[in-house]
């Protein structure tokens, strides 16, 4: 936790940003900015406060990332989640281009590192995140399967159904009919 940038694992939403901001402020530190995965400080944290902040972060399921490779992995994870959760990005750029821009590294290097460290390709991780979003939208029951396919830029309902069935073992319609759905937290996918 040295320097002005602190990298934090498992930040996946706006509530995470708020929680992390509050943890720093509880300890008398006002970050210059807090984004998914990163806290930027105007000055380094005094040693006596570092352990307190680290403990509080861990209480909420966050983790300070000290290893450079793990920072890149977390940037990739956050990038994939952002890309999936904001389908409008897909109208402008593909996933590999988005991750290259976000991480400032060649996609092939990112892909090799992610696969080596996580044991799954970026593409499979992206698909798992996308299917989890489809499940979430099905549970909310506000959109039809056709509307979900359109919203998430699937080429067709059949394409969505094929991917969904390969990941879950059932069709979107079968999934929708099951009561008591258990959605996975984004940081556990």
N, C-alpha and C positions, 0 to 999 in steps of 0.2 A: 504494500500500500504506500509506495513511495512515488514522489513526483506529483504532477498536477492532474494526470488522468488516472482514474481508477476504473478498472474493468470489472463488471459484476455479472455473474452467471445467473440465469433464470429470470431475467427481466423480460417479460413478454407482452406487457400491456400498459395502458395509461395508469392503471391502479398501481402497478409495480413502480412506475416513475414517482408517483405521489408518495408511496410508502418509503422508498429509498430516500427521497428528498427529506421526508419527515425524520428519518433515522439520523441523517446528517445534522439537521437543524436541532434535534434533541440534544446533540452533543456540541452545540454551539458553533457548528460549521455551516456556512451558507455557500452551497455550490454555485459556481458561475453558470453551470447548466447541468441538467440531468436528462439523458436520452436513454433509449433502450440499450442496456449493456454498458453504458459509460457515464461516469460522473466526472465533470471537469471542475477543478478547483482553481481559485486564483492564487492560492499558496498551499504548500504541503501541509498535511495534517500533523499536529504535534504527536510525538510518539505515545504520550500517555492517553490519547483519545483513540488511537488506531485500534487497539484491542477491543475497546468498548463498542466501536462502530462495527467491527468484524463480527463480534458476538451477536449484536442486534440484527445485523443482516442475516446471519445464519438462523436466528429464531424465526425469521419470516421465509426461510427457504432459499435465500440468496447466498452467493458465495463470491468472495473476492478472487479474481483470477490473476495469479502472479506469473504464470507460464505464458510466454509469447504465443506458442502454437495454440494453446487453449483459448487465447483471446481471439485468434483468427477463427477458430471453430465456433465460438460464440457469435462472432460477427456474421458468419455464414448462417447459423441457426436463426438469428434474429432477422437476417435478410430474407430467408425463405419464408418465415412467418409473415413478415411485412408484405412480401410479394403475393402470398396466398390470400391474406386478409384484405388486400387492396387490389381487387381484380382490374381496376382501371389502369394500374401499372402495366398490365399485360398488353394493353392496347398500344403502348409506346415502345416496349423493349421486352426481350425474352429474359428468362431467368438467369442464364449465364452472363449476359450483358449487365443485368441489374447487380448481380453479385460482384462482378469485376469492378463496377463503378463504386459500389459500397465498400469493398475491401481493398481496393487499389492494388489488386494482384491479378495475374492471368488466371482464367477460369480453370485451365488444366492443372495448375499448381494447387488451387483451392480444392478441386475435386480429389486429387491424390491425397492431400492432407486430410480432408474430411473422411474419406473412405478408410484411410489408415488409422485414424484416431477414433472414429465412431463405429467402424465395421459395417457401414451402410453407405451407399452412394448418395450424393446430393439429390439426384433424380428420384431415388426411392424415398428419401426423407421428404422431399417436396410432395410426392404423391401421397405419403402418409398424412402430411399436414392438410393437403387438399381434401382428402377423403374425410378427415376429422371435421373439417368445415362443412362438408356436405352433410355429415351426420348431424351436426349442430343445427343446420338449416332445416333438416327433416324433422328434428325434435321440436323446433319452434312452430312447425306446421303453418307457416305463413306463405310459403311458396310451393308451387307444384314442382315435380321432378324436372319438368321441361323448363320452368323458369329458373331453377337452380342451375341446370346445364347451361342456359343462356348467360346467366349472371357470372358464372365462373369460367366462361369462354371454352366450354367443351364444344367439340365439332358437332355433336349430336347427343340426344338422350341415350342412344345405344352405347356411345363411347363412355359416357358417365357411368351407365349401368354396368358395363364390362369391367371398368376399373374398380368400381365399388364392390362388385361381386368378387373380384380377384383379391381384394384387401380384406373383406369382411366375411365372405362365404355366403352372402345373401344379396338379393336385389335391393335397391332403394325402397321399393314398395314393401317388401317383406320387413325390412328394418323399420319402416314407418309404422307398421302395424303392431310391432312389439312394444309393450308398455314397460316403463321403468328403465329407460335408457341410461346407460352410464357413459358419459363423455369423459375423455381423458384430458387432464390439464395439458396445455401446450408444451410445458417444459418436460413432460413425461413421454412425449411422442418420439 
